[in-house]
Structure formats: structure tokens, C-alpha cells
Amino acid sequence: MKPQAALPEASAPTREEEQAEVIRRLEEDIIFGRFAPGARLVEDTLMSRYDASRHFVRQALFQLERQGIVLREKNIGATVRFYSAEEVRQIYEVREMLTRQAALMIALPAPSGLIEQLIELQRQYCAKADAQDLRGIHEANDAFHVALFSACGNPYLVGSLQDYMNLTLPMRAKNLADRDGLALSRRQHELMIELLRGRDSWALAQLCVDHMQFSKADYLGRIGGEKSAG
């Protein structure tokens, strides 16, 4: 009987992989609401939470500051970026204008290839939702919308939309764990696919704008409640 070959040992993560993991975990804690808007992000606490060096924690804070979800101020330190109600409304005004324009530029009826791609992305989105995989839901949701709006044919418009999708991430990602919000999102995605088969560009554009309102209203309600409680 031949001796069984030893299984290869798993290689230790590289420094780049360790850094990426710290960034990913901190980002998830913020966008999924584990750290509330305005909460202080103390380096020693984060080092303990993620079992990471101070260097990795500082690099994560720097990266997330560039993404607009962390704010670092002199003599205060790092905090979760807090947007006022007026800032939220203004940011969403721009995102809604970009969204409407991109949707109106999609040629209808849409090509079968686009519809098939969106059906597959929607299948992945629903699978992640059923598994309650928050990170997977977020990634599948954004992939669906980027694929949809890329059909407008203007990469600069799509790039601007992605910037505003990222900017509103802390405002909308928490809803991925909300049963009602997630169910509404799934239904609206399916309706978008149906509208792509028709010729009513204005109905598609309005649905895409309406799709954002649940998370916008929820965030405004949360910051209003926190302000009242304070």
C-alpha cells in the first residue's frame, strides 16, 4: 500500500492580502451599519478587532477616506463619515439626474445579450439574498446596475454614476439586510428587465430613479432618529 501523499500546506497571506482584508472588514463594518454615522474609529480598537498592525489600520482608514466613507480631522481623529439631511438630498439629486439620463440613453428594445446578462446577474443577486450574504448581495447588486447603465454607451456617464454609487454606499448598503427593502429591490430589478424588452424609455428611467428612494428615505430616517436621540 502506497503511503498517502501529504497535503500541501496553505501558504501564508501576503502583506497585500492582509492589508486588503483589513480594508474589506472595516468597509463592511461601516457600510452595513455596525459602525454608525459619526462614530469614532479608534486605531487601538480597530487593531484589536481585526488583529492587525497599526500600519494596516491606518492604511485602511486612508483608503476609506479616499472613498468618502471615513472622515479624518486634526485633533479629532477618524470617524465614520456623517452626511447631513441636506447633503444626502443634494447627493441623491445628482445621482438621480445621472441615472435618469443613462436609462434614457439605453436603446430599446434592448439586445438579447444584455437581457440574458442581467437575468444571470439577477439570479446571482437572488441567490446571495437567499443566503443572506451581505457582501455578495452588495457586489451582485452593483454588478447588475453597472451592466444595465453601461448599455447607455457613454463610459464617462457610467463612470460618474459609479462614483455616486460609491458615495452613497454607506447610505444604501444597510438596506441590503432589510427584508422589505431587499424584496422591493428584487421586484424592481425584474421589472427593469421586462421594460428593457419594450420601448418605454421614460418608464424605465422613472423606475431606475424610484429604485433609489427606499434607501434614501431610510438613511434620512436613521440620521433624524439619531439626532433626536442625541
TIVEX-570241 format. One record per residue (C-alpha): x, y, z; residue in three letters; residue number from 1. Coordinates in nm, 3 decimals. Layout:
% TIVEX-570241
<site <X; Y; Z>; "ALA"; NUM>
...
% end
This chain:
% TIVEX-570241
<site <0.000; 0.000; 0.000>; "MET"; 1>
<site <0.148; 0.330; -0.107>; "LYS"; 2>
<site <0.191; 0.597; 0.161>; "PRO"; 3>
<site <-0.061; 0.878; 0.124>; "GLN"; 4>
<site <0.093; 1.196; -0.010>; "ALA"; 5>
<site <0.098; 1.481; 0.236>; "ALA"; 6>
<site <-0.137; 1.768; 0.154>; "LEU"; 7>
<site <0.045; 2.091; 0.066>; "PRO"; 8>
<site <0.040; 2.346; 0.345>; "GLU"; 9>
<site <-0.167; 2.657; 0.283>; "ALA"; 10>
<site <0.058; 2.949; 0.207>; "SER"; 11>
<site <0.053; 3.240; 0.448>; "ALA"; 12>
<site <-0.125; 3.552; 0.318>; "PRO"; 13>
<site <0.096; 3.820; 0.168>; "THR"; 14>
<site <0.115; 4.169; 0.318>; "ARG"; 15>
<site <-0.101; 4.293; 0.033>; "GLU"; 16>
<site <-0.365; 4.032; 0.109>; "GLU"; 17>
<site <-0.357; 4.112; 0.481>; "GLU"; 18>
<site <-0.399; 4.482; 0.405>; "GLN"; 19>
<site <-0.688; 4.415; 0.166>; "ALA"; 20>
<site <-0.861; 4.203; 0.431>; "GLU"; 21>
<site <-0.841; 4.482; 0.690>; "VAL"; 22>
<site <-0.983; 4.731; 0.437>; "ILE"; 23>
<site <-1.263; 4.490; 0.344>; "ARG"; 24>
<site <-1.363; 4.422; 0.706>; "ARG"; 25>
<site <-1.359; 4.790; 0.805>; "LEU"; 26>
<site <-1.557; 4.885; 0.495>; "GLU"; 27>
<site <-1.818; 4.618; 0.572>; "GLU"; 28>
<site <-1.848; 4.731; 0.935>; "ASP"; 29>
<site <-1.922; 5.083; 0.812>; "ILE"; 30>
<site <-2.146; 5.022; 0.512>; "ILE"; 31>
<site <-2.355; 4.756; 0.687>; "PHE"; 32>
<site <-2.417; 4.985; 0.983>; "GLY"; 33>
<site <-2.207; 4.814; 1.252>; "ARG"; 34>
<site <-2.035; 5.150; 1.299>; "PHE"; 35>
<site <-2.295; 5.426; 1.296>; "ALA"; 36>
<site <-2.255; 5.754; 1.104>; "PRO"; 37>
<site <-2.036; 5.986; 1.311>; "GLY"; 38>
<site <-1.886; 5.704; 1.522>; "ALA"; 39>
<site <-1.520; 5.745; 1.621>; "ARG"; 40>
<site <-1.280; 5.495; 1.468>; "LEU"; 41>
<site <-1.009; 5.448; 1.733>; "VAL"; 42>
<site <-0.695; 5.285; 1.598>; "GLU"; 43>
<site <-0.628; 5.070; 1.907>; "ASP"; 44>
<site <-0.985; 4.937; 1.899>; "THR"; 45>
<site <-0.960; 4.854; 1.529>; "LEU"; 46>
<site <-0.622; 4.685; 1.578>; "MET"; 47>
<site <-0.778; 4.456; 1.835>; "SER"; 48>
<site <-1.096; 4.398; 1.634>; "ARG"; 49>
<site <-0.911; 4.295; 1.318>; "TYR"; 50>
<site <-0.595; 4.154; 1.480>; "ASP"; 51>
<site <-0.399; 4.394; 1.261>; "ALA"; 52>
<site <-0.098; 4.621; 1.292>; "SER"; 53>
<site <-0.132; 4.997; 1.335>; "ARG"; 54>
<site <0.016; 5.043; 0.988>; "HIS"; 55>
<site <-0.254; 4.828; 0.827>; "PHE"; 56>
<site <-0.529; 5.005; 1.021>; "VAL"; 57>
<site <-0.401; 5.347; 0.922>; "ARG"; 58>
<site <-0.376; 5.242; 0.559>; "GLN"; 59>
<site <-0.735; 5.115; 0.574>; "ALA"; 60>
<site <-0.855; 5.444; 0.719>; "LEU"; 61>
<site <-0.666; 5.634; 0.449>; "PHE"; 62>
<site <-0.818; 5.420; 0.173>; "GLN"; 63>
<site <-1.172; 5.457; 0.305>; "LEU"; 64>
<site <-1.120; 5.831; 0.347>; "GLU"; 65>
<site <-1.043; 5.843; -0.026>; "ARG"; 66>
<site <-1.366; 5.654; -0.092>; "GLN"; 67>
<site <-1.558; 5.914; 0.108>; "GLY"; 68>
<site <-1.688; 5.692; 0.389>; "ILE"; 69>
<site <-1.432; 5.789; 0.655>; "VAL"; 70>
<site <-1.351; 6.141; 0.769>; "LEU"; 71>
<site <-1.017; 6.225; 0.932>; "ARG"; 72>
<site <-0.977; 6.556; 1.114>; "GLU"; 73>
<site <-0.689; 6.708; 1.305>; "LYS"; 74>
<site <-0.721; 6.675; 1.686>; "ASN"; 75>
<site <-1.031; 6.459; 1.640>; "ILE"; 76>
<site <-0.911; 6.152; 1.453>; "GLY"; 77>
<site <-1.110; 5.930; 1.222>; "ALA"; 78>
<site <-1.488; 5.899; 1.223>; "THR"; 79>
<site <-1.748; 5.735; 1.004>; "VAL"; 80>
<site <-1.849; 5.999; 0.753>; "ARG"; 81>
<site <-2.176; 6.160; 0.856>; "PHE"; 82>
<site <-2.388; 6.326; 0.590>; "TYR"; 83>
<site <-2.648; 6.581; 0.690>; "SER"; 84>
<site <-3.001; 6.552; 0.556>; "ALA"; 85>
<site <-2.932; 6.837; 0.313>; "GLU"; 86>
<site <-2.611; 6.670; 0.188>; "GLU"; 87>
<site <-2.797; 6.343; 0.136>; "VAL"; 88>
<site <-3.066; 6.516; -0.068>; "ARG"; 89>
<site <-2.809; 6.700; -0.279>; "GLN"; 90>
<site <-2.603; 6.387; -0.345>; "ILE"; 91>
<site <-2.913; 6.193; -0.445>; "TYR"; 92>
<site <-3.028; 6.476; -0.671>; "GLU"; 93>
<site <-2.710; 6.436; -0.874>; "VAL"; 94>
<site <-2.728; 6.056; -0.872>; "ARG"; 95>
<site <-3.091; 6.068; -0.984>; "GLU"; 96>
<site <-3.010; 6.301; -1.275>; "MET"; 97>
<site <-2.724; 6.077; -1.389>; "LEU"; 98>
<site <-2.938; 5.766; -1.352>; "THR"; 99>
<site <-3.230; 5.910; -1.548>; "ARG"; 100>
<site <-3.006; 6.025; -1.831>; "GLN"; 101>
<site <-2.825; 5.690; -1.855>; "ALA"; 102>
<site <-3.154; 5.498; -1.859>; "ALA"; 103>
<site <-3.299; 5.723; -2.132>; "LEU"; 104>
<site <-2.992; 5.662; -2.350>; "MET"; 105>
<site <-3.038; 5.282; -2.350>; "ILE"; 106>
<site <-3.171; 5.176; -2.690>; "ALA"; 107>
<site <-3.499; 4.984; -2.658>; "LEU"; 108>
<site <-3.584; 4.708; -2.712>; "PRO"; 109>
<site <-3.252; 4.610; -2.558>; "ALA"; 110>
<site <-3.031; 4.346; -2.724>; "PRO"; 111>
<site <-3.096; 3.989; -2.611>; "SER"; 112>
<site <-2.736; 3.962; -2.491>; "GLY"; 113>
<site <-2.790; 4.243; -2.238>; "LEU"; 114>
<site <-3.115; 4.092; -2.117>; "ILE"; 115>
<site <-2.953; 3.749; -2.074>; "GLU"; 116>
<site <-2.662; 3.908; -1.884>; "GLN"; 117>
<site <-2.900; 4.090; -1.649>; "LEU"; 118>
<site <-3.109; 3.777; -1.592>; "ILE"; 119>
<site <-2.794; 3.592; -1.485>; "GLU"; 120>
<site <-2.684; 3.878; -1.258>; "LEU"; 121>
<site <-3.031; 3.888; -1.107>; "GLN"; 122>
<site <-3.012; 3.512; -1.045>; "ARG"; 123>
<site <-2.682; 3.563; -0.861>; "GLN"; 124>
<site <-2.831; 3.855; -0.666>; "TYR"; 125>
<site <-3.128; 3.646; -0.553>; "CYS"; 126>
<site <-2.900; 3.355; -0.457>; "ALA"; 127>
<site <-2.688; 3.586; -0.239>; "LYS"; 128>
<site <-3.005; 3.733; -0.088>; "ALA"; 129>
<site <-3.141; 3.387; -0.004>; "ASP"; 130>
<site <-2.807; 3.302; 0.158>; "ALA"; 131>
<site <-2.811; 3.635; 0.349>; "GLN"; 132>
<site <-2.460; 3.704; 0.218>; "ASP"; 133>
<site <-2.444; 4.081; 0.268>; "LEU"; 134>
<site <-2.117; 4.132; 0.084>; "ARG"; 135>
<site <-2.234; 3.913; -0.201>; "GLY"; 136>
<site <-2.568; 4.097; -0.222>; "ILE"; 137>
<site <-2.389; 4.431; -0.241>; "HIS"; 138>
<site <-2.147; 4.315; -0.512>; "GLU"; 139>
<site <-2.417; 4.143; -0.720>; "ALA"; 140>
<site <-2.647; 4.446; -0.691>; "ASN"; 141>
<site <-2.379; 4.687; -0.811>; "ASP"; 142>
<site <-2.280; 4.449; -1.093>; "ALA"; 143>
<site <-2.644; 4.446; -1.210>; "PHE"; 144>
<site <-2.665; 4.825; -1.222>; "HIS"; 145>
<site <-2.326; 4.877; -1.385>; "VAL"; 146>
<site <-2.418; 4.626; -1.657>; "ALA"; 147>
<site <-2.755; 4.797; -1.707>; "LEU"; 148>
<site <-2.623; 5.151; -1.731>; "PHE"; 149>
<site <-2.323; 5.051; -1.944>; "SER"; 150>
<site <-2.580; 4.993; -2.218>; "ALA"; 151>
<site <-2.616; 5.372; -2.245>; "CYS"; 152>
<site <-2.295; 5.366; -2.449>; "GLY"; 153>
<site <-2.123; 5.655; -2.266>; "ASN"; 154>
<site <-1.838; 5.530; -2.042>; "PRO"; 155>
<site <-1.789; 5.876; -1.889>; "TYR"; 156>
<site <-2.150; 5.887; -1.775>; "LEU"; 157>
<site <-2.120; 5.534; -1.637>; "VAL"; 158>
<site <-1.800; 5.631; -1.454>; "GLY"; 159>
<site <-1.974; 5.929; -1.294>; "SER"; 160>
<site <-2.265; 5.706; -1.192>; "LEU"; 161>
<site <-2.025; 5.461; -1.029>; "GLN"; 162>
<site <-1.864; 5.746; -0.835>; "ASP"; 163>
<site <-2.204; 5.840; -0.694>; "TYR"; 164>
<site <-2.294; 5.478; -0.629>; "MET"; 165>
<site <-1.979; 5.457; -0.417>; "ASN"; 166>
<site <-2.053; 5.789; -0.247>; "LEU"; 167>
<site <-2.400; 5.669; -0.144>; "THR"; 168>
<site <-2.278; 5.324; -0.036>; "LEU"; 169>
<site <-2.292; 5.399; 0.340>; "PRO"; 170>
<site <-2.645; 5.533; 0.289>; "MET"; 171>
<site <-2.782; 5.237; 0.095>; "ARG"; 172>
<site <-2.586; 4.922; 0.189>; "ALA"; 173>
<site <-2.757; 4.877; 0.527>; "LYS"; 174>
<site <-3.083; 4.818; 0.340>; "ASN"; 175>
<site <-2.936; 4.501; 0.193>; "LEU"; 176>
<site <-3.010; 4.342; 0.530>; "ALA"; 177>
<site <-3.365; 4.480; 0.536>; "ASP"; 178>
<site <-3.619; 4.215; 0.432>; "ARG"; 179>
<site <-3.873; 4.459; 0.290>; "ASP"; 180>
<site <-3.612; 4.671; 0.113>; "GLY"; 181>
<site <-3.447; 4.364; -0.037>; "LEU"; 182>
<site <-3.778; 4.219; -0.157>; "ALA"; 183>
<site <-3.865; 4.552; -0.322>; "LEU"; 184>
<site <-3.524; 4.569; -0.486>; "SER"; 185>
<site <-3.563; 4.219; -0.632>; "ARG"; 186>
<site <-3.905; 4.300; -0.777>; "ARG"; 187>
<site <-3.781; 4.625; -0.928>; "GLN"; 188>
<site <-3.481; 4.452; -1.089>; "HIS"; 189>
<site <-3.719; 4.204; -1.255>; "GLU"; 190>
<site <-3.942; 4.487; -1.377>; "LEU"; 191>
<site <-3.637; 4.668; -1.522>; "MET"; 192>
<site <-3.557; 4.357; -1.725>; "ILE"; 193>
<site <-3.916; 4.343; -1.851>; "GLU"; 194>
<site <-3.909; 4.711; -1.951>; "LEU"; 195>
<site <-3.587; 4.654; -2.145>; "LEU"; 196>
<site <-3.787; 4.423; -2.374>; "ARG"; 197>
<site <-4.028; 4.705; -2.458>; "GLY"; 198>
<site <-3.999; 5.059; -2.589>; "ARG"; 199>
<site <-4.097; 5.283; -2.296>; "ASP"; 200>
<site <-3.770; 5.455; -2.208>; "SER"; 201>
<site <-3.940; 5.701; -1.974>; "TRP"; 202>
<site <-4.096; 5.420; -1.767>; "ALA"; 203>
<site <-3.755; 5.252; -1.739>; "LEU"; 204>
<site <-3.587; 5.578; -1.637>; "ALA"; 205>
<site <-3.851; 5.655; -1.373>; "GLN"; 206>
<site <-3.825; 5.304; -1.228>; "LEU"; 207>
<site <-3.447; 5.338; -1.202>; "CYS"; 208>
<site <-3.492; 5.664; -1.008>; "VAL"; 209>
<site <-3.769; 5.520; -0.790>; "ASP"; 210>
<site <-3.538; 5.226; -0.713>; "HIS"; 211>
<site <-3.315; 5.455; -0.503>; "MET"; 212>
<site <-3.585; 5.610; -0.287>; "GLN"; 213>
<site <-3.620; 5.336; -0.024>; "PHE"; 214>
<site <-3.256; 5.355; 0.089>; "SER"; 215>
<site <-3.254; 5.735; 0.070>; "LYS"; 216>
<site <-3.563; 5.762; 0.293>; "ALA"; 217>
<site <-3.426; 5.501; 0.533>; "ASP"; 218>
<site <-3.095; 5.685; 0.579>; "TYR"; 219>
<site <-3.270; 6.018; 0.631>; "LEU"; 220>
<site <-3.491; 5.849; 0.891>; "GLY"; 221>
<site <-3.192; 5.696; 1.068>; "ARG"; 222>
<site <-2.990; 6.016; 1.092>; "ILE"; 223>
<site <-3.304; 6.204; 1.201>; "GLY"; 224>
<site <-3.366; 5.948; 1.475>; "GLY"; 225>
<site <-3.005; 5.956; 1.592>; "GLU"; 226>
<site <-3.013; 6.336; 1.605>; "LYS"; 227>
<site <-3.334; 6.332; 1.807>; "SER"; 228>
<site <-3.194; 6.070; 2.045>; "ALA"; 229>
<site <-2.882; 6.278; 2.092>; "GLY"; 230>
% end
